[in-house]
């Protein structure tokens, strides 16, 4: 009996030892889903332009927070670093992976027909976000979600009219420079064309120059520095995104000048990210034309409608507003980006 008790004790010890040795080590994350469960997820492949601006970062965050495993999605994103060819390659990779949906934020408007034709042939719906593509075949994409960029250009003119009127200089000669975004992108084209169209209604407004700052702060500062050296009497900067406006502020202050509601140079920017609200509160930006980056939920609503077999709208425009420096402090805490 004594021998049997010893054997039983050893057996129990071995079982307990095995239980501990087979348990995950501290900090080890077990897979949240089995392969069978993963097969049930809706696979979304997102080809993003890059991370060139605060707006783009907020746009990416919105997509990542929307398409989670908990909500039934397998989400994969490619950052193309503002390179159209890299985006095309990424789209082909996602087609080979047989994703359920392709989401594309195109770097430029042209050059998409071939690869989107491949997606169509593979039976993969394509949802375009933010910028538009130029094509004669609208069947290459299922839906588009974004802003009316030309209207934003119109809005910037209305904003400048109000600022000049408030300063009491609406009838004076006004010298303007424009920091353009990526040339050929929908945002750049729409904002530039919209502003230029309404500019013709103001014979006392002189557009001294337009140059691309690539939607980046660094390049915006470089171009603004060149403008200041070339044109000694700049009254207004139209910056086609906030980050270029931040660069322009740096260049203006480095040149010994001031900007904002009480400064030498008026700055009207586009996007309306939180840092732009902070700059308005600091008195360095006069106004922002909103461009809402929170496209994740909008894209999801399209995908869910398609999953239910419903028809979706081809074009979905985001409702947006304009913001002035005097209102920024009261609005900043209500902003989501």
C-alpha positions in Angstrom: 0.0 0.0 0.0 2.9 2.3 0.8 4.4 1.7 -2.6 1.1 2.5 -4.3 0.7 5.8 -2.4 4.2 6.8 -3.5 3.4 6.1 -7.2 0.1 8.0 -6.8 1.9 11.0 -5.3 4.5 11.1 -8.1 1.7 10.8 -10.7 -0.1 13.8 -9.2 3.1 15.9 -9.1 3.7 15.1 -12.8 0.2 16.2 -13.8 0.6 19.5 -11.9 4.0 20.1 -13.4 2.6 19.5 -16.9 -0.2 21.9 -16.3 2.2 24.7 -15.3 4.7 23.9 -18.1 1.9 23.9 -20.7 0.5 27.3 -19.6 1.5 30.4 -21.6 4.4 32.4 -20.2 3.6 35.8 -18.8 3.1 38.4 -21.6 2.4 35.7 -24.2 -0.6 36.7 -26.4 -2.5 33.7 -27.7 -4.1 34.1 -31.1 -7.5 35.8 -30.6 -9.1 33.8 -33.5 -8.7 30.4 -35.0 -8.1 30.1 -38.7 -11.7 29.0 -39.2 -12.9 32.1 -37.4 -10.6 34.3 -39.5 -12.2 32.9 -42.6 -15.5 34.4 -41.4 -14.0 37.9 -41.2 -14.6 40.5 -44.0 -11.2 41.1 -45.5 -10.5 44.8 -46.2 -7.3 45.9 -48.0 -6.6 49.6 -47.7 -4.1 51.4 -49.9 -3.3 54.7 -48.2 -1.4 57.6 -49.8 1.0 58.0 -46.9 1.4 59.9 -43.6 2.4 63.3 -45.0 0.0 65.3 -42.9 -2.0 65.5 -39.7 -5.1 65.0 -41.8 -3.7 61.8 -43.3 -2.8 60.4 -39.9 -6.3 61.1 -38.6 -7.7 59.4 -41.8 -5.6 56.3 -41.2 -6.6 56.2 -37.5 -10.3 56.4 -38.4 -9.9 53.4 -40.8 -8.0 51.3 -38.3 -10.4 52.0 -35.4 -13.4 51.1 -37.6 -12.2 47.8 -39.2 -11.3 45.7 -36.2 -11.5 41.9 -35.6 -14.1 42.6 -32.8 -16.4 44.1 -35.4 -15.8 41.3 -37.8 -13.1 42.5 -40.1 -9.6 41.4 -41.2 -7.9 44.8 -42.0 -4.6 45.3 -43.8 -3.2 48.6 -44.8 -0.4 49.6 -47.1 1.4 53.1 -46.8 2.5 54.1 -50.2 4.6 57.1 -49.1 3.0 59.4 -51.7 4.0 57.1 -54.6 1.4 56.1 -57.2 3.3 53.2 -58.5 3.7 51.7 -55.0 -0.1 52.0 -54.7 -0.7 50.1 -57.9 1.7 47.4 -56.7 -0.1 47.2 -53.4 -3.5 46.9 -55.1 -2.2 44.0 -57.1 -0.9 42.3 -54.0 -4.3 42.7 -52.3 -6.0 41.2 -55.4 -3.7 38.2 -55.2 -4.6 37.9 -51.5 -8.3 37.7 -52.6 -9.5 40.5 -50.3 -13.3 41.0 -50.0 -13.0 44.8 -50.5 -10.4 47.2 -51.7 -10.3 50.7 -50.3 -8.0 53.2 -52.2 -7.0 56.7 -51.3 -5.3 57.6 -54.7 -2.2 59.7 -54.7 -3.1 61.3 -58.0 -6.2 61.2 -60.3 -4.7 59.5 -63.4 -3.4 56.0 -64.1 -5.8 53.6 -62.4 -7.8 52.0 -65.2 -5.6 48.9 -65.7 -5.2 47.8 -62.0 -8.8 48.6 -61.2 -9.8 46.6 -64.2 -8.0 43.7 -62.7 -9.9 44.1 -59.4 -13.2 44.2 -61.4 -12.2 41.0 -63.2 -11.5 39.4 -59.8 -14.9 40.4 -58.6 -13.5 42.7 -55.8 -15.5 45.9 -55.1 -13.4 49.0 -54.9 -14.2 52.0 -52.7 -12.4 55.2 -53.4 -11.8 57.6 -50.4 -10.7 61.2 -50.2 -9.3 61.9 -53.7 -11.0 61.0 -56.9 -9.7 59.0 -59.9 -9.9 60.1 -63.5 -11.5 57.3 -65.6 -14.0 56.9 -68.5 -15.3 53.8 -66.9 -17.1 54.4 -63.6 -17.8 50.7 -63.2 -14.2 50.3 -62.1 -15.2 51.4 -58.6 -18.2 50.8 -56.5 -18.4 54.0 -54.6 -16.4 57.2 -53.7 -16.4 59.0 -50.3 -14.8 62.4 -49.8 -15.0 66.1 -49.9 -16.2 68.6 -52.5 -12.8 70.1 -53.0 -13.9 72.8 -55.5 -16.5 74.0 -53.0 -13.7 74.2 -50.5 -11.9 76.5 -52.9 -15.1 78.7 -53.1 -15.3 78.6 -49.3 -11.8 79.9 -49.0 -12.7 83.0 -51.2 -15.8 83.6 -49.0 -13.6 83.4 -45.9 -11.0 85.8 -47.3 -13.8 88.3 -48.3 -15.0 88.3 -44.7 -11.5 88.7 -43.2 -10.6 91.6 -45.5 -14.0 93.3 -44.8 -13.3 92.9 -41.0 -9.9 94.5 -41.4 -11.4 97.4 -43.4 -9.2 96.7 -46.5 -11.7 94.9 -48.8 -11.3 97.6 -51.5 -7.5 97.7 -51.3 -5.0 95.9 -53.5 -4.4 92.4 -52.1 -1.3 90.3 -53.0 -1.8 86.6 -52.6 0.4 83.5 -52.9 -0.8 79.9 -52.8 0.9 76.8 -51.3 -0.6 74.0 -53.5 -0.8 70.4 -52.5 0.4 67.4 -54.5 0.0 68.5 -58.1 -2.6 66.3 -59.9 -4.3 65.2 -56.7 -8.1 65.9 -56.5 -7.7 68.1 -53.4 -5.1 70.3 -55.1 -7.0 70.5 -58.4 -10.4 71.3 -56.7 -9.0 73.9 -54.2 -6.9 75.6 -56.8 -9.6 75.8 -59.4 -12.3 76.8 -57.0 -10.3 79.7 -55.6 -9.1 80.8 -59.1 -12.7 80.8 -60.4 -13.9 83.2 -57.7 -10.7 85.2 -57.8 -11.8 86.6 -61.1 -14.6 88.4 -59.3 -12.1 90.4 -57.4 -10.0 92.6 -59.7 -8.1 94.0 -56.7 -6.9 90.5 -55.7 -3.5 89.7 -57.3 -2.3 86.1 -57.4 1.4 86.5 -57.3 2.4 82.9 -57.4 1.3 79.3 -56.9 3.7 76.5 -56.1 3.4 73.0 -54.7 4.4 72.3 -51.1 3.5 68.6 -51.4 1.1 68.9 -48.5 4.1 68.7 -46.1 5.3 71.1 -43.5 8.9 71.0 -44.5 8.2 71.7 -48.2 5.6 74.3 -47.3 8.3 76.2 -45.3 10.7 76.0 -48.2 8.2 77.3 -50.7 7.1 80.1 -48.4 10.7 81.1 -47.8 11.1 81.4 -51.5 7.9 83.4 -51.9 9.0 85.9 -49.2 12.4 86.4 -50.9 10.7 86.9 -54.3 7.7 89.0 -53.3 8.3 91.7 -50.6 4.6 92.6 -50.3 2.6 89.4 -49.6 -0.7 90.1 -47.9 -2.3 86.7 -48.0 -1.2 83.0 -48.0 -3.7 80.4 -49.2 -2.4 77.1 -47.9 -4.0 74.0 -49.4 -3.5 72.1 -46.1 -2.7 72.8 -42.5 0.7 71.3 -42.4 2.0 73.6 -45.2 0.5 76.5 -43.2 2.6 75.5 -40.2 5.6 75.6 -42.5 4.6 79.0 -43.8 4.3 80.3 -40.3 7.8 79.2 -39.5 9.1 80.9 -42.7 7.2 84.1 -42.0 8.5 84.4 -38.5 12.0 83.6 -39.5 11.8 86.5 -42.0 10.9 88.8 -39.1 7.2 89.2 -40.1 4.0 88.2 -38.4 0.9 86.4 -39.4 -2.7 85.7 -38.2 -5.6 88.0 -37.3 -3.3 90.8 -35.9 -0.3 90.1 -38.2 1.2 91.3 -41.4 0.1 88.3 -43.4 -3.3 86.7 -43.5 -3.3 82.8 -43.6 -6.2 80.8 -44.8 -5.7 77.1 -44.5 -7.6 73.9 -45.4 -8.3 70.8 -43.3 -9.0 72.0 -39.8 -7.0 69.5 -37.7 -6.5 70.1 -34.0 -3.1 71.7 -34.4 -4.6 74.2 -36.8 -7.2 75.1 -34.1 -4.3 75.6 -31.7 -2.5 77.9 -34.2 -5.7 79.9 -34.6 -6.0 80.2 -30.8 -2.3 81.4 -30.8 -3.2 84.0 -33.4 -1.2 82.6 -36.2 -3.9 81.4 -38.6 -6.9 83.5 -39.5 -9.3 80.7 -40.7 -9.6 77.1 -41.8 -11.8 75.5 -44.4 -12.8 72.1 -43.0 -11.9 68.8 -44.7 -13.2 65.9 -42.6 -10.8 62.9 -42.5 -13.0 60.5 -40.6 -14.0 58.2 -43.5 -13.8 54.9 -41.6 -17.5 54.7 -40.5 -18.6 56.0 -43.9 -16.7 53.3 -45.8 -18.0 50.7 -43.3 -21.6 51.7 -44.0 -21.0 51.1 -47.7 -19.5 47.7 -47.1 -22.3 46.6 -44.7 -24.9 47.7 -47.3 -23.1 45.7 -50.0 -23.0 42.7 -47.6 -26.8 42.9 -47.3 -27.0 43.0 -51.1 -28.2 46.6 -51.2 -27.3 49.2 -53.8 -25.1 52.1 -52.6 -24.7 55.7 -53.7 -21.9 56.1 -56.2 -20.7 59.4 -54.7 -21.0 60.4 -51.1 -19.9 64.0 -50.2 -19.0 64.9 -46.6 -20.7 67.9 -45.0 -18.1 70.4 -43.9 -17.8 73.9 -42.5 -15.4 76.8 -42.1 -13.8 78.0 -38.9 -12.4 81.4 -37.8 -9.7 82.2 -35.3 -12.1 84.1 -33.0 -14.2 80.9 -32.5 -11.4 78.4 -32.3 -11.1 78.3 -28.4 -14.8 77.5 -28.0 -14.7 74.8 -30.6 -11.4 72.9 -30.1 -12.6 70.5 -27.4 -15.5 69.4 -29.6 -13.2 68.4 -32.4 -12.6 64.7 -33.1 -9.3 65.1 -35.0 
